[in-house]
Amino acid sequence: MTPPQGPSGARKSDRALKAAPAKIALSTVSVYPESPAAAFEIASRLGYDGVEVMVMTDSVTQDPSELRQLSETYGVPILAVHAPCLLITQRVWGSDPWGKLVRAREAAEVFEAQTVVVHPPFRWQREYARDFVRGLKRMADDTDIKFAVENMYPWRAGSRELAAYSPGWDPRDEDYPHTTLDLSHTAVSGTDGLTMAKDFGDSLTHLHLADGSGSAKDEHLIPGRGNQACGEVLEYLARRNFDGTVVIEVSTRKATNRAEREADLAEALAYAKLHLVTPE
């Protein structure tokens, strides 16, 4: 069979491919229950471009000096900081949500990272939620760090949906300068990931690459193991010459040993590299 030809008559299989300038990072949460140090070690061994630090309840992720030491030891830069926005991190770096973002920004500046990932406020954080959109714009005036708001999803209790976030779980409903697309979260919300990527437009500066099956559980599967448009989103970003960060944020907690965990993370990295290309 003759391979299909492009408009110029050249065979597609013969056409040169160009990789997008995006960097591929490993989230420290992707190695859980192993330590943040393991994330740096694995990222170095597998050839990731860097790591994203998710600030959690363990002391290492909260300490910029320890993180910088890990970065220097393994030769792996810290490309992004995920602010402590989860329910389990409500007391990490204090209880003031704006104070958390200031500390995340300061850490990112120490690391010379590009991005701080932030979730929309919870509805019970009323004052924070009321000023969230305007407040982020004010903070952006004081730094080159990009505060990229992540898409979340409705919470469900049986057949009921709970509005847990304010202004809302979908960043498209607000005017955010920078956004993070999470493809495990699109699975939970029932949103088309490629459509959301296109709707974000130029605000899309950060991608959490994972997969999901469409259940109510935030699964963070290895990309390609669910039903989300992971490959299509990466190819779309490649066509856009995306120069942000693609972060492998997956769950490997079911891995029975280090070798199995590394195999999963190597597969995720290979998937990202395979799809982050476009015909030159």
C-alpha positions, 0 to 999 in steps of 0.5 A: 500500500502506498503511504498517503501523501500531503498537499505537496506530494510528499509522503506523510511518513517522509515529512520532517517532524518538529517537537514543540518547545514545551518542557515536560515535568514530573509532579512530585505527587506522581511518585506518592507514596514515595518521597519528593526526593524520589521524584527528583531522582526518577525525573533525572533518571528518566530524562524529564526536563524538570519537576513540578512541586505540589506543596503538601503536608510533608515538610520537604515540599514546604521548604524552598531550601530543601527543594533547591538542594534536591534540584541541585543534587539531581540536576533537575530544575523546578519548573512550577509550584502547585500552591497548597489548595487541597482540602488536606493542605488547608493549614499548610503555610498558614490559613490565609489563602492569599498568604499561601499564594504569596509564599508559592510565588516567592518559592517559584521566584527562588527556583526561577520557575515560570508558573504557580498552579492554583485552584479556584477557591472553595465556596466557604472561603467567601472573602477569598472567592469574592476577590479571587479574579481581581486579586490574581490580576493584582498579584500578576502586576508584581511578578513575572510568575504566571498564576495559572488557574486549574479547571476542577469539577463538580463534586457529586453525592449520589445523583446530586452535584455539589457546587464546591468552588467559587467563582466556579470549577470551570475557568472559562467562566472568568477572565483569567490571564493564565490557565492550567488544563487538567485532563483527569479533571475533564474526565470527572466533569464530563468536559471535552478536553480538546474543546476546553484547550481551544476555549482557553486560547492564549491563556493556556500556559500549563497542562496537567497530563493524565487520563480518566475513564469518566467516573466520579473519581479523580483517577489521574491515570497514565495517559492513553489508559483512559478515554480522554483526548490526551493525544489530541490535546498534545498535538493541538499544543504542538501545532500552536508551538506551545512553550509552556510546561506539560506536567505528568500528574498521575497516580502510581500508588498501585505500583507494587515496587519502584521498577513498576512505578518507573515503568509507568512514569517512563510510559507517560513521558514517552506518550507526551514526547510522541504526541508533542510533535507536528509536521515541520 
